[in-house]
Amino acid sequence: AFAFAVFSDQQSAISAMHALN
């Protein structure tokens, strides 16, 4: 699911990754 998010919206995916860390 996360990989799909990266392809769907890379910027949002990066933001989510930072929030999770």
N, C-alpha and C positions, 0 to 999 in steps of 0.2 A: 504493500500500500504506500509506503514511504517513497519507494522508487518511482511509483506512478506520480506522486505529488511533485517530485523533482522535475519530471518531464512536463507535467501539467503547468506548474508555476515554480520555476527554479527559485525566484526571489522569495516567495512565500515559504518554500521548503527550507531554505537557508535560515529564514527567520524562525521557523518552527524548531529547527535543529538547535539553534542557539537557546531557545526558550526551554527545550527539554534538557539541555546540558546544565 
